[in-house]
């Protein structure tokens, strides 16, 4: 029988494979906790199929999907960027985050393009914003992200409307 002072892993190695129920009971005794996850331990141990789904249920969120690009895909990404595709377009095409695209480009020594607004565009955007255009609409109009417009306004001292939740 297992107890708190015994070495549980040493004891488990000596147990016959057909005594899974006994293991479950002894583990519950040693590590008893009234948490719902511990109460589900016998079910998890009895079915190897449910272990993966139980892990997702316990954390409450699915695992993050990792996409790794092979060397050929990295070469394609770099070529497409040099041909004029944006970081956002490439992120969508290769199903990775935009920051991943930027990291790959920087790591490969590719100079990044920054789409900033010219002083004339900032004046025009300010007028359109005063007419009621949103930052998102201005971003689409100038082919930049809405945060680029916001940053340009802040740098130029142009006040913005409060966010609407």
Secondary structure as GFF3:
##gff-version 3
##sequence-region A 1 165
A	DSSP	alpha_helix	8	13	.	.	.	ID=ss1
A	DSSP	alpha_helix	20	30	.	.	.	ID=ss2
A	DSSP	alpha_helix	36	39	.	.	.	ID=ss3
A	DSSP	alpha_helix	41	46	.	.	.	ID=ss4
A	DSSP	alpha_helix	50	59	.	.	.	ID=ss5
A	DSSP	alpha_helix	71	82	.	.	.	ID=ss6
A	DSSP	alpha_helix	87	94	.	.	.	ID=ss7
A	DSSP	alpha_helix	98	107	.	.	.	ID=ss8
A	DSSP	alpha_helix	119	130	.	.	.	ID=ss9
A	DSSP	alpha_helix	135	142	.	.	.	ID=ss10
A	DSSP	alpha_helix	146	156	.	.	.	ID=ss11
###
